[in-house]
Amino acid sequence: MTAYAQRERRLLADLLLRLGPDQPTLCEGWTTRDLAAHLVVRDRRPDASAGMLIPPLREHGERVRRQTAARPYEQVVHEVRTPPWWSPVSNPLTDELANTIEFFVHHEDARRGQPDWQPRDLDPGLSAALWRNVRLTGKLVLRRAGVKVKVVSEGYGSFSVGDSPATTLSGPPGELAVYLTGRTSAARVVIDGDALEGVRLGM
């Protein structure tokens, strides 16, 4: 099986080094340094990364991320590139499931934060892997948002959230991944209907 998560991780680490620490990303308020620090904390500090899901731990998680970001940038990027074998999200058993869409989207955060970005031509295997992730996480995101939407990706399939949705969201799997994780203005998708207007998406 192709290790798409590892490939996206490697490509992102290469890009972070090329861009340097102070470039904008699609993550609001975060530079490339902040994004790299987030990924290191996610891999190596489960006590701090839990703050993304558990509000009482959010301040602790943000403090650890800022401390990580203050370290030498090249060292932080090296740790992005080389996660520890014991990481809850990046060990060999969980890596593809937990990280394929995570590192694809964060790679796009860094790419699309620059003024001259263009969509990548993704190989069919990566697109298929992203579609599997979109089917899982997209349903959760849309249900939590309380919207009725049909999601369609030509050549990959479709799924619906809610009864008789009047709105259709369509696009390639990678663009749907970007959209459903909250980067709505940077995703090249087609929306037919108004159920998604003003809706905040993302995990």
Beta strands, then each sheet from edge to edge (+ up, - down):
strand 1: 149-153
strand 2: 157-161
strand 3: 167-170
strand 4: 190-192
sheet 1: 2+ 1- 3- 4+
end
